[in-house]
Amino acid sequence: MLRQLSNGSGSTLNSPKQTTSYFKWIRIVFRCWKDRAAYDESRYLAALAKRNSPLAAVATGTIL
């Protein structure tokens, strides 16, 4: 859906990826604000590992 919206408007194919990344950071910042806590990358990486996310391996640098 995002790709369909970006085509024809002069956007590159990376635009959907950038949009998804933007919304991910909105969620992280909102949660930090709600919990009144500073962003802690080690906490984020631990949550990725706990959920067996494929991003955990990429984020820790074990898969390039």
C-alpha positions as CSV (number, residue, x, y, z in Angstrom):
1,M,0.0,0.0,0.0
2,L,2.8,2.5,0.9
3,R,4.6,1.6,-2.3
4,Q,1.4,2.3,-4.4
5,L,1.1,5.7,-2.7
6,S,4.7,6.6,-3.3
7,N,4.8,5.7,-7.0
8,G,3.6,8.4,-9.3
9,S,4.4,11.1,-6.9
10,G,8.1,11.4,-7.7
11,S,9.1,9.5,-4.6
12,T,11.8,6.9,-4.6
13,L,11.3,3.2,-3.6
14,N,13.0,3.9,-0.2
15,S,10.1,6.2,0.8
16,P,8.0,3.3,2.2
17,K,10.9,2.1,4.3
18,Q,11.6,5.6,5.6
19,T,7.9,6.0,6.5
20,T,7.9,2.7,8.4
21,S,11.0,3.7,10.2
22,Y,9.5,7.1,11.1
23,F,6.4,5.4,12.6
24,K,8.6,3.0,14.6
25,W,10.5,5.9,16.2
26,I,7.2,7.7,17.0
27,R,6.1,4.6,18.9
28,I,9.4,4.4,20.8
29,V,9.4,8.1,21.7
30,F,5.7,7.9,22.8
31,R,6.5,5.0,25.1
32,C,9.4,6.8,26.6
33,W,7.2,9.8,27.2
34,K,4.4,7.7,28.7
35,D,6.8,5.9,31.0
36,R,8.7,9.1,31.7
37,A,11.9,7.2,30.9
38,A,14.9,8.0,28.8
39,Y,15.5,5.9,25.6
40,D,17.7,3.0,26.4
41,E,19.0,1.1,23.4
42,S,20.1,-2.0,25.4
43,R,16.5,-2.3,26.6
44,Y,15.2,-2.1,23.0
45,L,17.7,-4.7,21.9
46,A,16.7,-7.0,24.7
47,A,13.1,-6.7,23.8
48,L,13.9,-7.6,20.2
49,A,15.9,-10.6,21.3
50,K,13.1,-11.7,23.7
51,R,10.6,-11.6,20.7
52,N,13.0,-13.5,18.5
53,S,12.9,-10.6,16.0
54,P,15.1,-10.9,13.0
55,L,16.1,-7.3,13.6
56,A,17.9,-8.4,16.8
57,A,20.6,-10.2,14.9
58,V,21.0,-7.3,12.5
59,A,21.0,-4.7,15.3
60,T,23.7,-6.5,17.3
61,G,25.9,-6.9,14.2
62,T,25.9,-10.7,14.1
63,I,24.3,-10.7,10.6
64,L,25.4,-8.2,8.0
